[in-house]
């Protein structure tokens, strides 16, 4: 049985392909800000058995690739909700919203920090 998905930004098979990994990222900056703004939440997340492995990658100097994130966004589905992202992975729709962000990271989503303060 074939599942019919909502309209995609790029047609299936026409998405830009990831041809190389770019390890340049701003994870060091982001980690400094998390340490400064949310030390308690960060400490809890670092103890999590799943996410402790991700923090080990950072500790060892490895970064995530913006191209990998871009490849997910190229498989994005068109939706009308502002605070969630749907994309296709293995022909299945997956959702990533602020609720999933909180569930996955443990970080608070309701913060008093403005976007301007975060960018500074």
Secondary structure, DSSP 8 states (H G I E B T S, - for coil): -------BSS-TT-S----S------HHHHHHHHHHH-HHHHHHHHHSTTHHHHHHHHHTT----HHHHHHHHHTBB--S-TTEEEEEETTEEEEEEHHHHHHHH---SS-S--HHHHH-
